Amino acid sequence: MPAKTGKEYIERLKQANNNIYIHGERVNDVTEHAAFKNVIQSMAKLYDLQYEKEDKLLYKSPTTGDKVGMTFLQPKTIDDLIARRMAMTEWAKVSGGMMGRSPDYLNAEVMAMGVAYDFFSEGDPTLALIGGIIGTRGYDFFSEGDPTLAENAKNYYEYARENDISLTHTLIHPQVNRAKAQHEQKDANVALHLVEKNKDGIIVDGIRLLATQGGITDEILVFPSTVKKAGELDDPYSLAFAIPNNTPGLKFISRESFDYGKNQWDHPLSSRFEEGDAIVSFENVFVPWNRVFVCGNSSICNRTFRETNAVVHMAHQVVAKNIVKTEFLLGLALSVMDAIGIDQFQHVQDKGTEIMLALETMRSHLYRAEHNAKLDKWGTMTPDYAALDAARNWYPRVYPRLVEILRILGASGLMGIPTQADFQNEDIGALIDRGLQGKNLEGYERVQLFRLAWDMTMSAFGSRQMHYEYYFFGDPIRMGMTYFEGYEKEPYKEIIRDFLGQVKSDKSSFLNV
């Protein structure tokens, strides 16, 4: 079937009736609930945009010939890679880069794992037992690895692409005691783990964090965690699968919503793009074998993202999104400067330059990543990961500074921001319109601009955005350690050795003793 529309996206959610809880209550219709209805409308707009800009956002399916989402594309040339990124950029522009889990993020991941499906054929040696139960294949076949799991990854990619499946995902265990491995926790079963295998599938139980857009998508993808360090002792927690969000036993427990039901003038970002984050509870959930990609194999979990290049394609989407976000922030900062006539001051221009440099740095990383792309062993044109890895390590460190600059530029103006209702009040409306005017703006216009800056920097929504970007790919310090350890350092040390070796002098006499 072809790519879905916004109406079809909403209708699927209504029919699914996913098991979502928020503010102490179960949600009866997520499409009408105050905490979710506005972001659902924003998601619907993304799907409608596919048909408004078909030339950029759709392509012909290689299997059915239907028009499917460009963000599912397996790029085979650099032009393909750029075309896919341009589709991602079109979606990011709708929210100014504020939707960190727009569908393209996981579409890229599903594609990468799907076309690299042979990787999963290493399988799970313990599946030999299942081979005996089923009786259709010998024990030896399963002990060498299970190609069925590999086919599952391939088939799921095609299923997601052809049905335009929207996905949430969950990756990490609850923060109980980070000093201990999962099997060493005082309650080792609190985290999602394997309970049982049988001829039909697996049963899993436990908690996973943290599903952004949890419950407002079609399905959930349980990622293989990349921090399994205890070998076989971590195998029960080493899982990857995808199931519908209305699967029995599956619950989404959403945090407090930062969409407070205000109008779009007062809360221009949070009233439209508050994605929500949810704790996910699996209560003896059954997962059929055709939805399982990894089962009880910590070795595969540790290598999945790198060896399938999923992390590369996901980072490609993130860098594209962050460029749009930085463009939005720069435009907002420049508008604030102009609104109150501060753009001629030296320190203000210097702050604007910081944002501009951040934007151009991200653009440079993206250009290098795309134009140095190469075909990987799976036949996919894959961006230069060195450029993307630098960008994904750098942006979490610089984004808090960019937000701080905008907050400093707004100064007290971010505190004196009446609501739209204040302007509409006949007793005070004219007073504040006059008193809060800008250099070239009426008071009503200036406050609307400053409320946007406030919602990006100081509101609950803006604070969550900064926290989200900081931890987007994990703890920046640990990421930095990994980056340092993996960086090719020897050539640079050799430069210094060669330079010092050019100095001709006799060794000091004491060295010859």
KEMAR-363106 format. One record per residue (C-alpha): residue number from 0; x negated, y negated, z negated. Coordinates in steps of 0.1 Angstrom, whole numbers, padded with zeros to 4 digits. Example, Ala and Ser with C-alpha at 12.3 -4.5 7.8 and 13.67 -1.06 7.14 Angstrom:
pos X Y Z
0 -0123 0045 -0078
1 -0137 0011 -0071
//
This chain:
pos X Y Z
0 0000 0000 0000
1 -0012 -0036 0006
2 -0025 -0061 -0019
3 0002 -0071 -0044
4 0018 -0105 -0049
5 0023 -0124 -0081
6 0059 -0112 -0082
7 0049 -0076 -0079
8 0022 -0081 -0107
9 0049 -0094 -0131
10 0074 -0067 -0122
11 0048 -0040 -0129
12 0043 -0054 -0163
13 0080 -0055 -0170
14 0084 -0019 -0160
15 0053 -0007 -0179
16 0065 -0021 -0212
17 0029 -0018 -0226
18 0026 -0012 -0264
19 0014 -0047 -0275
20 0014 -0062 -0310
21 0008 -0099 -0319
22 0016 -0120 -0349
23 0028 -0089 -0368
24 0054 -0079 -0342
25 0057 -0056 -0312
26 0062 -0074 -0279
27 0094 -0064 -0261
28 0087 -0082 -0228
29 0052 -0095 -0224
30 0062 -0115 -0193
31 0085 -0136 -0214
32 0066 -0137 -0247
33 0053 -0172 -0256
34 0017 -0159 -0262
35 0014 -0143 -0228
36 0039 -0157 -0203
37 0017 -0187 -0192
38 -0015 -0167 -0186
39 0006 -0141 -0168
40 0019 -0169 -0145
41 -0017 -0179 -0139
42 -0027 -0143 -0130
43 0003 -0142 -0107
44 -0010 -0173 -0089
45 -0043 -0154 -0082
46 -0024 -0126 -0065
47 -0002 -0150 -0045
48 -0034 -0168 -0034
49 -0045 -0136 -0017
50 -0017 -0142 0009
51 -0021 -0180 0010
52 -0058 -0175 0020
53 -0057 -0141 0037
54 -0088 -0148 0058
55 -0109 -0152 0026
56 -0091 -0130 0001
57 -0080 -0099 0020
58 -0096 -0073 0043
59 -0086 -0042 0061
60 -0087 -0011 0040
61 -0112 0015 0055
62 -0088 0043 0046
63 -0053 0031 0052
64 -0057 0000 0073
65 -0036 -0020 0048
66 -0047 -0055 0038
67 -0064 -0051 0004
68 -0082 -0074 -0020
69 -0116 -0087 -0008
70 -0130 -0084 -0043
71 -0128 -0046 -0040
72 -0150 -0047 -0009
73 -0181 -0025 -0008
74 -0206 -0050 0009
75 -0228 -0034 0035
76 -0244 -0066 0048
77 -0255 -0099 0033
78 -0225 -0115 0051
79 -0202 -0091 0034
80 -0218 -0099 0000
81 -0213 -0137 0006
82 -0177 -0131 0018
83 -0169 -0112 -0013
84 -0184 -0139 -0035
85 -0165 -0166 -0016
86 -0133 -0147 -0025
87 -0144 -0146 -0062
88 -0151 -0184 -0060
89 -0116 -0191 -0047
90 -0101 -0173 -0076
91 -0124 -0190 -0101
92 -0114 -0224 -0088
93 -0078 -0218 -0099
94 -0088 -0220 -0136
95 -0120 -0240 -0133
96 -0139 -0208 -0143
97 -0120 -0205 -0176
98 -0107 -0170 -0169
99 -0136 -0148 -0179
100 -0117 -0116 -0170
101 -0100 -0124 -0138
102 -0094 -0092 -0118
103 -0125 -0095 -0096
104 -0148 -0088 -0125
105 -0137 -0052 -0130
106 -0129 -0048 -0093
107 -0166 -0052 -0086
108 -0174 -0027 -0114
109 -0149 -0001 -0101
110 -0163 -0004 -0066
111 -0199 0000 -0077
112 -0192 0032 -0097
113 -0169 0045 -0071
114 -0193 0044 -0042
115 -0221 0057 -0065
116 -0200 0086 -0075
117 -0227 0112 -0070
118 -0244 0098 -0101
119 -0216 0112 -0123
120 -0221 0147 -0109
121 -0247 0153 -0136
122 -0215 0159 -0156
123 -0214 0175 -0191
124 -0230 0208 -0198
125 -0203 0216 -0224
126 -0178 0217 -0195
127 -0190 0252 -0190
128 -0164 0262 -0216
129 -0136 0246 -0196
130 -0148 0265 -0165
131 -0142 0297 -0184
132 -0107 0285 -0195
133 -0096 0274 -0161
134 -0110 0305 -0145
135 -0114 0288 -0111
136 -0151 0282 -0113
137 -0180 0300 -0129
138 -0198 0289 -0161
139 -0230 0282 -0143
140 -0213 0257 -0120
141 -0202 0236 -0149
142 -0234 0239 -0169
143 -0253 0224 -0139
144 -0229 0194 -0139
145 -0194 0188 -0127
146 -0189 0172 -0092
147 -0152 0169 -0101
148 -0161 0140 -0124
149 -0180 0124 -0095
150 -0150 0127 -0072
151 -0129 0111 -0100
152 -0150 0080 -0098
153 -0147 0079 -0060
154 -0109 0086 -0061
155 -0102 0060 -0088
156 -0120 0033 -0068
157 -0098 0041 -0038
158 -0067 0043 -0059
159 -0074 0009 -0076
160 -0082 -0008 -0043
161 -0052 0006 -0024
162 -0028 -0002 -0053
163 -0044 -0035 -0063
164 -0047 -0022 -0099
165 -0053 -0049 -0125
166 -0076 -0038 -0153
167 -0087 -0047 -0188
168 -0116 -0029 -0204
169 -0131 -0020 -0237
170 -0168 -0014 -0245
171 -0179 -0016 -0281
172 -0172 0001 -0314
173 -0158 -0017 -0345
174 -0184 -0037 -0365
175 -0185 -0015 -0396
176 -0222 -0011 -0404
177 -0245 -0021 -0376
178 -0275 -0008 -0394
179 -0264 0028 -0389
180 -0257 0049 -0358
181 -0220 0057 -0352
182 -0223 0093 -0365
183 -0238 0079 -0397
184 -0209 0056 -0406
185 -0190 0062 -0438
186 -0160 0069 -0415
187 -0176 0084 -0384
188 -0142 0088 -0368
189 -0131 0052 -0369
190 -0146 0045 -0335
191 -0132 0060 -0303
192 -0144 0096 -0300
193 -0137 0129 -0284
194 -0113 0151 -0303
195 -0106 0180 -0280
196 -0112 0193 -0245
197 -0087 0217 -0228
198 -0079 0229 -0193
199 -0057 0198 -0186
200 -0079 0170 -0200
201 -0093 0155 -0231
202 -0078 0140 -0263
203 -0094 0109 -0278
204 -0089 0090 -0310
205 -0102 0059 -0327
206 -0107 0021 -0322
207 -0125 0002 -0295
208 -0132 -0035 -0291
209 -0125 -0060 -0275
210 -0100 -0059 -0246
211 -0096 -0094 -0230
212 -0063 -0095 -0212
213 -0054 -0064 -0232
214 -0019 -0053 -0224
215 -0012 -0078 -0195
216 -0028 -0056 -0169
217 -0019 -0023 -0153
218 -0046 -0001 -0168
219 -0075 0000 -0192
220 -0110 0011 -0183
221 -0130 0025 -0211
222 -0166 0017 -0203
223 -0195 0040 -0211
224 -0214 0023 -0239
225 -0251 0015 -0231
226 -0264 0016 -0267
227 -0262 0053 -0275
228 -0296 0060 -0291
229 -0290 0091 -0312
230 -0289 0116 -0283
231 -0265 0145 -0288
232 -0253 0131 -0321
233 -0237 0103 -0301
234 -0222 0125 -0274
235 -0187 0125 -0290
236 -0186 0087 -0286
237 -0200 0089 -0250
238 -0169 0085 -0228
239 -0157 0067 -0197
240 -0121 0070 -0184
241 -0092 0050 -0170
242 -0056 0053 -0181
243 -0023 0033 -0177
244 -0018 0007 -0204
245 0016 0023 -0214
246 0000 0057 -0221
247 0015 0073 -0253
248 -0006 0066 -0283
249 -0023 0035 -0269
250 -0018 0003 -0288
251 -0031 -0033 -0281
252 -0033 -0054 -0312
253 -0038 -0090 -0300
254 -0055 -0117 -0320
255 -0036 -0150 -0327
256 -0028 -0168 -0295
257 -0045 -0201 -0288
258 -0016 -0210 -0265
259 0006 -0229 -0290
260 0035 -0234 -0266
261 0026 -0270 -0259
262 0031 -0286 -0225
263 0003 -0287 -0198
264 -0003 -0324 -0203
265 -0012 -0319 -0240
266 -0030 -0286 -0236
267 -0040 -0285 -0199
268 -0063 -0254 -0203
269 -0049 -0234 -0232
270 -0014 -0236 -0219
271 -0024 -0218 -0187
272 -0055 -0198 -0191
273 -0055 -0183 -0227
274 -0063 -0147 -0218
275 -0062 -0133 -0253
276 -0084 -0105 -0268
277 -0071 -0073 -0283
278 -0083 -0045 -0306
279 -0074 -0012 -0288
280 -0062 0018 -0308
281 -0062 0053 -0294
282 -0041 0076 -0315
283 -0047 0111 -0301
284 -0044 0099 -0266
285 -0044 0125 -0238
286 -0065 0117 -0207
287 -0061 0140 -0178
288 -0093 0153 -0162
289 -0087 0134 -0130
290 -0091 0101 -0150
291 -0123 0111 -0167
292 -0157 0099 -0155
293 -0180 0106 -0184
294 -0173 0131 -0212
295 -0197 0136 -0241
296 -0229 0128 -0223
297 -0249 0099 -0240
298 -0276 0102 -0213
299 -0252 0093 -0185
300 -0236 0065 -0207
301 -0270 0049 -0212
302 -0278 0049 -0175
303 -0245 0043 -0158
304 -0246 0005 -0154
305 -0281 0003 -0141
306 -0282 0034 -0119
307 -0249 0027 -0102
308 -0258 -0010 -0099
309 -0225 -0018 -0115
310 -0242 -0044 -0138
311 -0256 -0061 -0107
312 -0223 -0065 -0090
313 -0206 -0076 -0122
314 -0233 -0102 -0128
315 -0228 -0114 -0092
316 -0192 -0122 -0100
317 -0201 -0138 -0133
318 -0227 -0161 -0118
319 -0202 -0172 -0091
320 -0176 -0179 -0118
321 -0201 -0198 -0140
322 -0211 -0220 -0111
323 -0174 -0230 -0107
324 -0172 -0235 -0144
325 -0203 -0258 -0144
326 -0189 -0277 -0114
327 -0157 -0283 -0134
328 -0176 -0294 -0165
329 -0198 -0318 -0145
330 -0167 -0333 -0128
331 -0151 -0338 -0162
332 -0182 -0354 -0177
333 -0186 -0378 -0148
334 -0149 -0387 -0150
335 -0153 -0394 -0187
336 -0183 -0416 -0180
337 -0165 -0436 -0154
338 -0133 -0439 -0174
339 -0150 -0459 -0202
340 -0178 -0475 -0183
341 -0208 -0457 -0198
342 -0224 -0443 -0167
343 -0250 -0471 -0165
344 -0266 -0463 -0198
345 -0299 -0444 -0197
346 -0291 -0418 -0223
347 -0257 -0411 -0207
348 -0273 -0406 -0172
349 -0299 -0383 -0188
350 -0271 -0361 -0203
351 -0254 -0360 -0169
352 -0287 -0350 -0154
353 -0288 -0320 -0178
354 -0255 -0307 -0164
355 -0266 -0313 -0128
356 -0298 -0294 -0134
357 -0279 -0265 -0149
358 -0256 -0264 -0119
359 -0284 -0265 -0094
360 -0304 -0238 -0113
361 -0274 -0215 -0112
362 -0269 -0222 -0075
363 -0305 -0213 -0069
364 -0302 -0180 -0087
365 -0272 -0171 -0067
366 -0288 -0181 -0034
367 -0319 -0160 -0042
368 -0298 -0130 -0053
369 -0277 -0130 -0021
370 -0305 -0137 0004
371 -0329 -0112 -0011
372 -0302 -0085 -0013
373 -0310 -0050 -0001
374 -0291 -0018 0006
375 -0293 0005 -0024
376 -0293 0043 -0022
377 -0255 0044 -0022
378 -0253 0023 0010
379 -0242 -0009 -0008
380 -0257 -0043 -0001
381 -0269 -0052 -0036
382 -0280 -0086 -0048
383 -0315 -0092 -0061
384 -0310 -0083 -0098
385 -0340 -0103 -0110
386 -0323 -0135 -0100
387 -0289 -0125 -0115
388 -0306 -0111 -0147
389 -0323 -0144 -0152
390 -0290 -0163 -0147
391 -0270 -0141 -0171
392 -0297 -0144 -0198
393 -0300 -0182 -0193
394 -0264 -0193 -0191
395 -0253 -0182 -0226
396 -0282 -0203 -0239
397 -0273 -0234 -0220
398 -0235 -0234 -0220
399 -0232 -0245 -0256
400 -0254 -0275 -0248
401 -0233 -0284 -0218
402 -0202 -0284 -0240
403 -0220 -0305 -0266
404 -0229 -0331 -0240
405 -0193 -0335 -0230
406 -0183 -0338 -0266
407 -0209 -0364 -0272
408 -0198 -0384 -0242
409 -0162 -0384 -0253
410 -0172 -0395 -0289
411 -0143 -0409 -0309
412 -0122 -0408 -0277
413 -0117 -0371 -0283
414 -0101 -0379 -0316
415 -0078 -0407 -0305
416 -0056 -0386 -0281
417 -0019 -0391 -0286
418 0005 -0365 -0271
419 0027 -0370 -0241
420 0057 -0374 -0265
421 0040 -0404 -0280
422 0038 -0421 -0247
423 0074 -0413 -0240
424 0085 -0429 -0273
425 0101 -0463 -0267
426 0087 -0478 -0299
427 0050 -0469 -0294
428 0046 -0458 -0258
429 0038 -0492 -0244
430 0015 -0500 -0273
431 -0008 -0470 -0269
432 -0007 -0472 -0231
433 -0022 -0507 -0234
434 -0045 -0499 -0264
435 -0060 -0468 -0249
436 -0066 -0480 -0213
437 -0099 -0473 -0197
438 -0121 -0492 -0173
439 -0100 -0483 -0143
440 -0073 -0462 -0159
441 -0040 -0468 -0176
442 -0039 -0456 -0212
443 -0017 -0427 -0202
444 -0042 -0416 -0175
445 -0072 -0420 -0198
446 -0057 -0400 -0226
447 -0047 -0372 -0202
448 -0083 -0370 -0190
449 -0096 -0370 -0226
450 -0072 -0343 -0236
451 -0087 -0321 -0209
452 -0122 -0328 -0223
453 -0109 -0320 -0258
454 -0093 -0287 -0247
455 -0126 -0277 -0232
456 -0147 -0286 -0262
457 -0129 -0289 -0295
458 -0096 -0270 -0294
459 -0093 -0234 -0304
460 -0093 -0225 -0268
461 -0125 -0245 -0261
462 -0143 -0230 -0291
463 -0134 -0195 -0280
464 -0147 -0203 -0245
465 -0181 -0213 -0260
466 -0182 -0182 -0282
467 -0171 -0160 -0253
468 -0198 -0173 -0229
469 -0225 -0170 -0256
470 -0218 -0133 -0261
471 -0206 -0125 -0226
472 -0231 -0097 -0219
473 -0239 -0091 -0256
474 -0262 -0106 -0282
475 -0284 -0131 -0263
476 -0313 -0123 -0286
477 -0312 -0086 -0280
478 -0307 -0093 -0243
479 -0337 -0116 -0244
480 -0358 -0088 -0260
481 -0347 -0064 -0233
482 -0355 -0090 -0206
483 -0390 -0096 -0221
484 -0397 -0059 -0224
485 -0387 -0051 -0188
486 -0404 -0081 -0172
487 -0434 -0073 -0151
488 -0461 -0091 -0171
489 -0493 -0076 -0159
490 -0497 -0097 -0127
491 -0496 -0129 -0148
492 -0522 -0117 -0172
493 -0543 -0107 -0142
494 -0542 -0143 -0130
495 -0559 -0155 -0162
496 -0584 -0127 -0162
497 -0594 -0136 -0126
498 -0596 -0172 -0135
499 -0618 -0167 -0165
500 -0639 -0142 -0145
501 -0649 -0171 -0121
502 -0668 -0188 -0149
503 -0705 -0177 -0144
504 -0724 -0178 -0177
505 -0747 -0155 -0197
506 -0732 -0138 -0227
507 -0742 -0153 -0260
508 -0772 -0137 -0274
509 -0753 -0122 -0303
510 -0732 -0102 -0278
511 -0763 -0086 -0265
512 -0775 -0073 -0298
//
